[in-house]
Amino acid sequence: MELIPGLPNDIARDCLIHVQYKQFPSILSVCTAWKAEVEMPEFLLQRKVTGRAQNVIAMAQALVNPEDGGNKMKYRFNPVYRLTLCEPETGYRCELPPAPGFENGLPMFCQMISVGSDLVVLGGLDPVTWEVLNSVFIFSFVSAKWRCGTEMPGPRRCFFGCASDSDRTVYIAGGHDDEKNALTSAMAYDVAEDKWTPLPDMSRERDECKAAFHRGKLHVIGGYCTELQGQFERSVESFDVTTWQWDQVQEHILKDATCPRTCLFDEDNLYMCHGSDVVALKGTTWQAVTKLPAEVCNTAYVTTWQGKLMVIGSERFGGPHMAYVADLKTYTWTKIENPLKYSGHVQTGCYLEI
């Protein structure tokens, strides 16, 4: 069957590959052949290979009412979070539809991660009752629709580390249960099969840890144990998904015993925000590579992609949130214009290549 009458299918596929992701839902409704083509994993891969994929940052961001200037106390001390998107190259911003059952705001402190063209939102606290949730919601950028995934098994946990292999698997590790006991457990979630699989336990408890997936391994960074609540450690544990085993704990990796939430990998280095600097782990030594712009020195969220580093933050506590992008070769910063509507606090986020 011809995808486009009168054109060879390879040329027709190239036409579809050039379409912006915002038009995917419209493509699905044209005909069954186009729907089947766009829903194939190879379609997204071909967009990446040909340089047609679009870079998008999804965020859990506090609502700001532009009509009152964003300064009302109810937004500062009782924030309502919703999902927003930012295209760093174009500056385009928009809001995603709410997750099912959370029309009045996202779960507080939920985790967000990308898998292919899906955005996965896990756990958090019910914004009304503050109940710890084990929920899993998946937003497809192909269909622009939500679906519910199988809930996270085991004890209800929050403040866990969350990472993805970007292909089909989400990993979670650590956090604490609803009685504030730090956890050693970790799990993998296959998004396509909607199936959870337990991992071997970590060697120690890690509450408020940071997770990152890099070069075939899940790295769980920092955190603290139940007895030393709030006293972060500097170690890292790494899980090899090929051998299905944890490597030996690496001690004294972080520069300081501090919250690791800004730690992240690019292709070669581990980065984090430290004071007014961005620092990188070069071998066994942390080196300052660039100064943070003053407008984002109170850092809320950091991500990397394709040699770029994006920092979102504010100049002062409670101030409007701005966004800057650094080139990791030249360490030069570019400011992304931020409409007032999208200047609220960013609790978490993730990068997608769609």
GUTORKE-301576 format. One line per field, with one value per residue (C-alpha): z negated, x negated, y negated; residue number from 0; residue in one letter. Coordinates in steps of 0.1 Angstrom, whole numbers. Layout:
N
pz <- Z | ...
px <- X | ...
py <- Y | ...
k <- NUM | ...
r <- A | ...
//
This chain:
354
pz <- 0 | 9 | -20 | 4 | 38 | 66 | 44 | 36 | -1 | -9 | 2 | -15 | -48 | -44 | -42 | -74 | -92 | -85 | -103 | -137 | -168 | -175 | -143 | -152 | -165 | -133 | -112 | -131 | -121 | -84 | -76 | -91 | -70 | -84 | -119 | -116 | -102 | -129 | -157 | -147 | -169 | -137 | -128 | -159 | -153 | -117 | -129 | -151 | -125 | -99 | -124 | -123 | -159 | -181 | -215 | -242 | -279 | -299 | -334 | -365 | -369 | -394 | -380 | -376 | -370 | -346 | -355 | -391 | -381 | -396 | -431 | -450 | -481 | -472 | -443 | -462 | -493 | -480 | -444 | -419 | -395 | -359 | -330 | -307 | -276 | -264 | -231 | -239 | -202 | -194 | -228 | -222 | -254 | -260 | -287 | -284 | -294 | -330 | -340 | -347 | -381 | -386 | -367 | -396 | -398 | -395 | -424 | -445 | -442 | -415 | -392 | -355 | -329 | -291 | -273 | -235 | -227 | -260 | -291 | -323 | -356 | -387 | -423 | -444 | -470 | -464 | -462 | -483 | -509 | -508 | -505 | -491 | -456 | -437 | -405 | -370 | -341 | -306 | -281 | -244 | -222 | -192 | -202 | -227 | -251 | -286 | -297 | -332 | -339 | -365 | -399 | -415 | -436 | -472 | -499 | -489 | -484 | -476 | -470 | -451 | -423 | -388 | -355 | -320 | -293 | -269 | -250 | -270 | -306 | -337 | -368 | -403 | -434 | -471 | -486 | -517 | -527 | -543 | -577 | -566 | -565 | -538 | -513 | -497 | -470 | -433 | -404 | -366 | -346 | -310 | -296 | -265 | -285 | -314 | -337 | -369 | -378 | -411 | -411 | -437 | -467 | -470 | -496 | -517 | -522 | -500 | -506 | -483 | -460 | -424 | -397 | -362 | -334 | -316 | -294 | -302 | -340 | -365 | -388 | -422 | -436 | -472 | -495 | -532 | -555 | -581 | -611 | -595 | -580 | -560 | -563 | -527 | -518 | -489 | -475 | -443 | -436 | -400 | -386 | -355 | -335 | -315 | -345 | -367 | -396 | -416 | -413 | -444 | -461 | -451 | -481 | -483 | -447 | -453 | -459 | -492 | -513 | -498 | -480 | -446 | -427 | -402 | -393 | -357 | -330 | -295 | -271 | -289 | -323 | -355 | -362 | -391 | -403 | -433 | -448 | -419 | -397 | -373 | -382 | -363 | -375 | -355 | -365 | -402 | -406 | -405 | -384 | -380 | -343 | -342 | -364 | -367 | -354 | -384 | -373 | -379 | -408 | -430 | -409 | -406 | -376 | -353 | -322 | -294 | -257 | -227 | -242 | -259 | -295 | -306 | -340 | -353 | -385 | -401 | -414 | -448 | -467 | -455 | -424 | -388 | -373 | -342 | -318 | -304 | -281 | -281 | -252 | -269 | -245 | -248 | -281 | -268 | -280 | -261 | -278 | -268 | -269 | -295 | -294 | -329 | -326 | -325 | -352 | -381 | -402 | -384 | -407 | -382 | -345 | -318 | -283 | -253 | -217 | -197
px <- 0 | -13 | -18 | -12 | 4 | -21 | -52 | -76 | -73 | -108 | -101 | -67 | -84 | -109 | -80 | -65 | -98 | -99 | -66 | -69 | -59 | -30 | -14 | -17 | 19 | 32 | 11 | 26 | 61 | 54 | 53 | 43 | 11 | -2 | 8 | -11 | -42 | -44 | -38 | -67 | -99 | -119 | -101 | -115 | -149 | -149 | -140 | -171 | -194 | -184 | -186 | -148 | -141 | -132 | -146 | -120 | -122 | -92 | -88 | -66 | -62 | -43 | -13 | -17 | 12 | 0 | 29 | 17 | -20 | -27 | -33 | -3 | -11 | 11 | -11 | -44 | -35 | -7 | -19 | 1 | -21 | -13 | -32 | -49 | -71 | -100 | -118 | -152 | -161 | -129 | -118 | -83 | -64 | -31 | -12 | -3 | 31 | 33 | 27 | 59 | 74 | 50 | 69 | 62 | 25 | -3 | -13 | -38 | -74 | -65 | -93 | -94 | -114 | -114 | -113 | -113 | -84 | -67 | -68 | -64 | -52 | -57 | -46 | -47 | -22 | 15 | 17 | 49 | 44 | 6 | 10 | -21 | -12 | -25 | -8 | -23 | -10 | -24 | -19 | -24 | -37 | -26 | 11 | 11 | 30 | 24 | 26 | 23 | -6 | -9 | -15 | -49 | -49 | -61 | -59 | -47 | -78 | -88 | -120 | -134 | -160 | -146 | -164 | -158 | -178 | -158 | -147 | -120 | -131 | -126 | -147 | -138 | -160 | -160 | -137 | -117 | -85 | -55 | -71 | -103 | -124 | -151 | -151 | -177 | -153 | -154 | -131 | -129 | -98 | -94 | -71 | -62 | -52 | -38 | -58 | -78 | -109 | -128 | -165 | -189 | -190 | -216 | -243 | -229 | -198 | -196 | -169 | -168 | -193 | -198 | -197 | -212 | -217 | -250 | -269 | -248 | -247 | -222 | -242 | -226 | -243 | -244 | -214 | -213 | -202 | -174 | -196 | -214 | -183 | -193 | -230 | -240 | -268 | -293 | -292 | -278 | -265 | -262 | -241 | -252 | -221 | -241 | -254 | -224 | -247 | -257 | -293 | -314 | -304 | -325 | -332 | -339 | -328 | -307 | -326 | -307 | -282 | -253 | -220 | -229 | -198 | -218 | -242 | -239 | -260 | -267 | -286 | -319 | -316 | -296 | -284 | -267 | -260 | -281 | -276 | -279 | -297 | -291 | -317 | -327 | -344 | -376 | -391 | -390 | -390 | -361 | -369 | -349 | -341 | -319 | -301 | -263 | -244 | -233 | -196 | -197 | -222 | -193 | -192 | -159 | -165 | -194 | -195 | -219 | -216 | -239 | -267 | -243 | -235 | -203 | -199 | -166 | -165 | -160 | -182 | -165 | -142 | -106 | -118 | -108 | -125 | -147 | -164 | -199 | -217 | -255 | -275 | -297 | -326 | -329 | -310 | -291 | -256 | -225 | -194 | -160 | -133 | -107 | -71 | -57 | -33 | -62 | -83 | -71 | -92 | -103 | -102 | -115 | -117 | -133 | -147 | -131 | -143 | -112
py <- 0 | -34 | -58 | -88 | -80 | -85 | -85 | -57 | -47 | -57 | -93 | -93 | -82 | -110 | -134 | -120 | -122 | -160 | -166 | -183 | -162 | -185 | -172 | -135 | -131 | -146 | -122 | -93 | -103 | -105 | -68 | -34 | -33 | -66 | -56 | -23 | -41 | -68 | -43 | -21 | -24 | -27 | -60 | -78 | -62 | -75 | -110 | -109 | -95 | -121 | -150 | -156 | -148 | -178 | -185 | -191 | -196 | -185 | -200 | -199 | -237 | -258 | -277 | -314 | -337 | -365 | -387 | -392 | -394 | -360 | -375 | -363 | -344 | -315 | -307 | -311 | -290 | -267 | -261 | -241 | -222 | -214 | -199 | -223 | -219 | -240 | -237 | -252 | -259 | -278 | -291 | -275 | -269 | -252 | -232 | -195 | -182 | -170 | -134 | -114 | -123 | -152 | -180 | -203 | -198 | -172 | -150 | -170 | -157 | -132 | -119 | -124 | -105 | -99 | -66 | -70 | -93 | -86 | -108 | -87 | -103 | -83 | -86 | -117 | -131 | -137 | -175 | -175 | -147 | -145 | -107 | -89 | -76 | -45 | -57 | -55 | -77 | -76 | -105 | -95 | -123 | -103 | -102 | -131 | -109 | -96 | -60 | -44 | -21 | 7 | -9 | -7 | 25 | 28 | 1 | -33 | -54 | -89 | -110 | -80 | -82 | -77 | -72 | -57 | -39 | -62 | -31 | -12 | -8 | -31 | -24 | -36 | -32 | -42 | -69 | -63 | -46 | -63 | -59 | -77 | -46 | -49 | -21 | 1 | 16 | 8 | 18 | 17 | 9 | 20 | -6 | 14 | 45 | 25 | 48 | 42 | 63 | 61 | 55 | 68 | 45 | 18 | 22 | -7 | -29 | -59 | -85 | -116 | -100 | -110 | -83 | -85 | -60 | -62 | -37 | -7 | -13 | -27 | -51 | -59 | -90 | -102 | -101 | -92 | -64 | -64 | -69 | -99 | -116 | -147 | -139 | -132 | -110 | -112 | -77 | -62 | -27 | -15 | 14 | 32 | 42 | 68 | 87 | 78 | 69 | 39 | 29 | 21 | -11 | -41 | -62 | -100 | -107 | -138 | -170 | -176 | -158 | -176 | -170 | -154 | -166 | -186 | -157 | -145 | -130 | -141 | -119 | -121 | -138 | -140 | -175 | -193 | -228 | -237 | -272 | -296 | -272 | -244 | -217 | -186 | -154 | -151 | -118 | -119 | -157 | -181 | -212 | -244 | -247 | -278 | -303 | -301 | -331 | -352 | -348 | -311 | -308 | -295 | -263 | -243 | -220 | -209 | -187 | -179 | -169 | -168 | -189 | -214 | -220 | -237 | -253 | -266 | -286 | -320 | -349 | -347 | -324 | -329 | -349 | -342 | -312 | -318 | -294 | -294 | -270 | -264 | -250 | -224 | -229 | -267 | -271 | -301 | -308 | -317 | -329 | -315 | -340 | -330 | -344 | -352 | -324 | -299 | -315 | -294 | -270 | -239 | -208 | -182 | -175 | -154 | -157 | -141 | -137 | -132
k <- 0 | 1 | 2 | 3 | 4 | 5 | 6 | 7 | 8 | 9 | 10 | 11 | 12 | 13 | 14 | 15 | 16 | 17 | 18 | 19 | 20 | 21 | 22 | 23 | 24 | 25 | 26 | 27 | 28 | 29 | 30 | 31 | 32 | 33 | 34 | 35 | 36 | 37 | 38 | 39 | 40 | 41 | 42 | 43 | 44 | 45 | 46 | 47 | 48 | 49 | 50 | 51 | 52 | 53 | 54 | 55 | 56 | 57 | 58 | 59 | 60 | 61 | 62 | 63 | 64 | 65 | 66 | 67 | 68 | 69 | 70 | 71 | 72 | 73 | 74 | 75 | 76 | 77 | 78 | 79 | 80 | 81 | 82 | 83 | 84 | 85 | 86 | 87 | 88 | 89 | 90 | 91 | 92 | 93 | 94 | 95 | 96 | 97 | 98 | 99 | 100 | 101 | 102 | 103 | 104 | 105 | 106 | 107 | 108 | 109 | 110 | 111 | 112 | 113 | 114 | 115 | 116 | 117 | 118 | 119 | 120 | 121 | 122 | 123 | 124 | 125 | 126 | 127 | 128 | 129 | 130 | 131 | 132 | 133 | 134 | 135 | 136 | 137 | 138 | 139 | 140 | 141 | 142 | 143 | 144 | 145 | 146 | 147 | 148 | 149 | 150 | 151 | 152 | 153 | 154 | 155 | 156 | 157 | 158 | 159 | 160 | 161 | 162 | 163 | 164 | 165 | 166 | 167 | 168 | 169 | 170 | 171 | 172 | 173 | 174 | 175 | 176 | 177 | 178 | 179 | 180 | 181 | 182 | 183 | 184 | 185 | 186 | 187 | 188 | 189 | 190 | 191 | 192 | 193 | 194 | 195 | 196 | 197 | 198 | 199 | 200 | 201 | 202 | 203 | 204 | 205 | 206 | 207 | 208 | 209 | 210 | 211 | 212 | 213 | 214 | 215 | 216 | 217 | 218 | 219 | 220 | 221 | 222 | 223 | 224 | 225 | 226 | 227 | 228 | 229 | 230 | 231 | 232 | 233 | 234 | 235 | 236 | 237 | 238 | 239 | 240 | 241 | 242 | 243 | 244 | 245 | 246 | 247 | 248 | 249 | 250 | 251 | 252 | 253 | 254 | 255 | 256 | 257 | 258 | 259 | 260 | 261 | 262 | 263 | 264 | 265 | 266 | 267 | 268 | 269 | 270 | 271 | 272 | 273 | 274 | 275 | 276 | 277 | 278 | 279 | 280 | 281 | 282 | 283 | 284 | 285 | 286 | 287 | 288 | 289 | 290 | 291 | 292 | 293 | 294 | 295 | 296 | 297 | 298 | 299 | 300 | 301 | 302 | 303 | 304 | 305 | 306 | 307 | 308 | 309 | 310 | 311 | 312 | 313 | 314 | 315 | 316 | 317 | 318 | 319 | 320 | 321 | 322 | 323 | 324 | 325 | 326 | 327 | 328 | 329 | 330 | 331 | 332 | 333 | 334 | 335 | 336 | 337 | 338 | 339 | 340 | 341 | 342 | 343 | 344 | 345 | 346 | 347 | 348 | 349 | 350 | 351 | 352 | 353
r <- M | E | L | I | P | G | L | P | N | D | I | A | R | D | C | L | I | H | V | Q | Y | K | Q | F | P | S | I | L | S | V | C | T | A | W | K | A | E | V | E | M | P | E | F | L | L | Q | R | K | V | T | G | R | A | Q | N | V | I | A | M | A | Q | A | L | V | N | P | E | D | G | G | N | K | M | K | Y | R | F | N | P | V | Y | R | L | T | L | C | E | P | E | T | G | Y | R | C | E | L | P | P | A | P | G | F | E | N | G | L | P | M | F | C | Q | M | I | S | V | G | S | D | L | V | V | L | G | G | L | D | P | V | T | W | E | V | L | N | S | V | F | I | F | S | F | V | S | A | K | W | R | C | G | T | E | M | P | G | P | R | R | C | F | F | G | C | A | S | D | S | D | R | T | V | Y | I | A | G | G | H | D | D | E | K | N | A | L | T | S | A | M | A | Y | D | V | A | E | D | K | W | T | P | L | P | D | M | S | R | E | R | D | E | C | K | A | A | F | H | R | G | K | L | H | V | I | G | G | Y | C | T | E | L | Q | G | Q | F | E | R | S | V | E | S | F | D | V | T | T | W | Q | W | D | Q | V | Q | E | H | I | L | K | D | A | T | C | P | R | T | C | L | F | D | E | D | N | L | Y | M | C | H | G | S | D | V | V | A | L | K | G | T | T | W | Q | A | V | T | K | L | P | A | E | V | C | N | T | A | Y | V | T | T | W | Q | G | K | L | M | V | I | G | S | E | R | F | G | G | P | H | M | A | Y | V | A | D | L | K | T | Y | T | W | T | K | I | E | N | P | L | K | Y | S | G | H | V | Q | T | G | C | Y | L | E | I
//
